Amino acid sequence: MAYKSLEKYLNSSALCVVADCCIVPCRDILTRTRDIMINVDLIRQEDDLSHDGYFISIHGLFLFLKGDEKMIKKLWEKCVDFHGHECPGLAIGYKASQAAKEKLKIDFSKDEDVVCITENDACGVDAIQVLLGCSFGKGNLIYRGTGKQAFSFFHRPTNQSIRIVLKPFQVEMGREERQAYLLNAPVEEIFEFKSPGFQLPERARLFKTIICENCGEGTPEHKIRLMEDKKVCLDCFKDYSREL
């Protein structure tokens, strides 16, 4: 990240949330700059900074974090813990979740009120599971394999929806720089916001279990097929077609 960009983020009080970053209270950064080795020239109008705020260090660079938004760093750390490591892909899902929360006025879904249809099976989906409670087990995380970095969010109680699509990056960036950019930039700069071009599926249903007459394994009834007068599962079913 260039110093010019850093100054922009500082002046706008932008947030930066990185799992292994260093959190420094403003009162310390303004009184002990030598101890933390910060370039004071990067901070302008320091008298206007809230002493209740915090600075976050990423690889020696510092960004301002408002005191009432310290929890955001913890949310990022929670995503990293679940995913296993931090990366730009996880940051995409993190920011998409934040954008969905902002645009649809939603939060973590304990049931199926919030549904995410993800068009990829990449790292970002883990952040969506952590932050919005969308999961395959609850039936409110649905895979639509276009391979695009796109996520559609639906809120059943209000019938609202939004499709969030990652914009192409305009400049070449390394892994760490790209992650910092994704976590700091406004969501409008990162994503396009559209309406989903497909309908939301019905809520998850419970099905009767049928025992496959070939392998003996239990299968939900809507996945059973008939083959040679036997009820068989999809693993045992041998399809027949002469279509080209």
C-alpha positions in Angstrom: 0.0 0.0 0.0 1.5 3.4 -1.0 1.8 6.2 1.6 -0.6 8.3 -0.5 -3.2 5.6 -0.2 -2.5 5.3 3.5 -3.0 9.0 4.0 -6.4 8.7 2.2 -7.5 6.0 4.6 -6.2 7.9 7.6 -8.0 11.1 6.6 -11.3 9.2 6.0 -10.9 7.2 9.3 -11.2 4.0 7.2 -11.1 0.6 8.9 -8.5 -2.0 8.5 -9.0 -5.5 10.0 -6.1 -8.0 9.8 -5.8 -11.0 12.0 -2.2 -10.6 13.0 -2.2 -6.8 13.2 -1.1 -4.7 16.2 -3.7 -2.7 18.0 -2.4 0.5 19.5 -4.6 3.0 21.5 -4.5 6.6 20.0 -3.4 8.0 23.3 -0.3 5.8 23.1 0.4 6.5 19.4 0.2 10.2 20.0 2.5 10.2 23.1 4.9 7.3 22.4 5.5 7.4 18.6 9.1 6.5 19.0 8.3 3.4 20.9 6.1 2.1 18.1 8.3 3.5 15.3 5.6 5.2 13.3 6.3 7.9 10.8 4.6 10.9 12.3 4.5 12.7 8.9 1.9 10.1 7.8 -0.5 11.4 10.5 -2.0 14.9 9.8 -4.2 16.9 12.1 -3.5 14.6 15.0 -5.4 16.8 17.3 -8.6 15.9 15.5 -8.1 12.2 16.2 -10.3 10.6 18.8 -8.1 9.5 21.8 -10.6 6.7 22.3 -9.8 5.3 18.9 -7.2 2.9 17.9 -4.5 2.5 15.3 -3.9 -0.8 13.5 -0.5 -1.7 12.1 -0.2 -3.8 9.0 3.4 -4.7 8.1 4.6 -1.4 9.7 1.9 0.8 8.3 -0.8 2.3 10.5 -4.5 3.0 10.0 -7.0 4.6 12.3 -9.8 2.5 13.8 -12.7 4.1 15.6 -13.1 3.0 19.2 -16.7 2.0 18.7 -15.7 -0.3 15.8 -13.1 -2.4 17.5 -15.4 -5.4 17.3 -14.9 -5.5 13.5 -11.3 -6.8 14.0 -12.7 -9.6 16.1 -15.2 -10.6 13.4 -12.3 -10.8 10.9 -10.3 -12.9 13.3 -13.3 -15.2 13.8 -13.5 -15.7 10.0 -9.7 -16.4 9.9 -10.0 -19.0 12.7 -12.8 -20.8 10.9 -11.1 -20.7 7.5 -7.7 -21.6 8.8 -5.7 -18.7 7.4 -6.2 -15.1 6.1 -6.2 -14.4 2.4 -7.7 -12.1 -0.2 -10.4 -14.6 -1.0 -11.6 -14.7 2.6 -11.6 -10.9 2.5 -14.0 -10.9 -0.5 -16.5 -12.9 1.4 -16.0 -10.8 4.5 -16.7 -7.6 2.7 -19.6 -9.1 0.7 -21.2 -10.1 4.0 -20.7 -6.6 5.4 -22.2 -5.1 2.2 -25.2 -7.5 2.5 -25.7 -6.5 6.2 -25.6 -2.9 5.2 -27.9 -3.0 2.1 -30.5 -5.5 3.4 -30.3 -4.6 7.1 -29.7 -8.2 8.1 -27.5 -10.0 10.6 -26.5 -13.5 11.6 -29.3 -15.9 10.7 -30.1 -18.5 13.3 -32.6 -20.2 10.9 -33.3 -19.7 7.2 -34.4 -16.1 7.1 -31.2 -15.1 5.4 -30.2 -17.1 2.3 -27.0 -16.9 0.3 -26.6 -18.3 -3.2 -22.9 -18.4 -3.9 -21.7 -18.8 -7.4 -18.3 -20.1 -6.3 -16.9 -22.6 -3.8 -13.9 -20.5 -2.9 -12.5 -19.0 0.4 -15.0 -16.2 0.7 -17.9 -18.6 1.4 -16.4 -19.4 4.8 -16.7 -15.8 5.9 -20.3 -15.7 4.8 -21.0 -18.8 6.9 -19.4 -17.2 10.0 -20.9 -13.7 9.7 -24.4 -14.4 8.3 -25.1 -18.0 9.5 -25.6 -19.3 6.0 -24.7 -23.0 5.8 -25.5 -26.1 3.8 -26.7 -27.9 6.9 -29.5 -25.3 7.5 -30.4 -25.1 3.8 -29.7 -21.4 3.6 -26.4 -21.7 1.6 -27.0 -22.8 -2.0 -24.3 -23.4 -4.6 -24.8 -22.1 -8.1 -21.6 -23.1 -10.0 -20.9 -20.3 -12.4 -17.4 -19.8 -11.0 -18.0 -16.1 -10.6 -17.1 -14.1 -7.5 -20.7 -13.3 -7.0 -23.1 -13.8 -4.1 -26.9 -13.3 -4.0 -28.5 -12.6 -0.6 -32.2 -13.0 0.1 -34.1 -11.9 3.3 -37.2 -14.0 3.4 -39.2 -11.9 6.0 -38.9 -8.7 3.9 -38.6 -10.4 0.4 -35.6 -8.3 -0.3 -32.6 -9.5 -2.3 -29.3 -8.3 -3.7 -26.6 -9.8 -6.0 -23.1 -8.7 -5.1 -20.4 -9.1 -7.8 -16.7 -8.4 -7.4 -15.4 -5.8 -9.8 -12.2 -6.5 -11.7 -9.1 -5.1 -10.0 -7.8 -2.0 -11.9 -4.1 -2.4 -10.8 -1.7 -5.2 -10.1 -1.4 -5.9 -6.4 0.5 -8.5 -4.4 -1.4 -10.9 -2.0 -1.0 -8.8 1.1 -1.7 -5.5 -0.7 -4.8 -6.9 -2.3 -6.1 -8.2 1.1 -5.5 -4.8 2.7 -7.2 -3.1 -0.2 -10.3 -5.4 0.0 -10.6 -4.9 3.8 -10.2 -1.1 3.6 -11.9 0.1 0.5 -15.6 1.1 0.5 -17.9 -1.7 -0.7 -19.1 0.4 -3.6 -15.5 0.5 -4.9 -15.1 -3.3 -4.6 -18.5 -4.6 -5.8 -21.3 -4.1 -8.3 -24.8 -4.3 -6.8 -27.5 -5.9 -8.9 -30.8 -7.8 -8.7 -30.6 -11.6 -8.8 -31.8 -13.1 -12.0 -33.3 -16.2 -10.4 -35.9 -17.1 -7.8 -35.2 -18.1 -4.3 -35.8 -21.8 -3.7 -38.4 -22.9 -1.1 -37.3 -23.6 2.5 -35.4 -26.8 3.2 -37.7 -29.8 3.6 -37.5 -33.1 5.5 -37.9 -36.2 3.5 -38.7 -39.8 4.3 -35.7 -42.1 4.2 -35.8 -45.0 1.7 -33.4 -47.9 1.9 -31.7 -48.6 -1.4 -32.6 -52.1 -2.5 -29.1 -52.5 -4.0 -26.6 -51.2 -1.5 -28.7 -51.1 1.6 -28.0 -47.4 2.4 -30.6 -44.9 3.4 -31.5 -42.2 0.9 -34.1 -39.4 1.0 -37.1 -40.3 -1.1 -36.7 -37.5 -3.6 -33.3 -39.0 -4.6 -34.6 -42.5 -5.2 -34.8 -44.0 -8.7 -36.5 -47.1 -10.1 -34.2 -49.6 -11.9 -35.2 -53.1 -12.8 -38.2 -52.8 -10.4 -36.0 -51.9 -7.5 -35.8 -48.6 -5.5 -32.2 -47.6 -5.8 -30.1 -44.6 -4.8 -28.3 -42.3 -7.2 -25.0 -44.2 -6.6 -26.5 -47.4 -7.8 -28.7 -46.0 -10.5 -27.4 -46.6 -14.1 -28.9 -44.0 -16.3 -29.7 -44.8 -19.9 -29.8 -42.3 -22.8 -29.2 -42.3 -26.5 -29.3 -38.5 -26.8 -26.2 -36.9 -28.4 
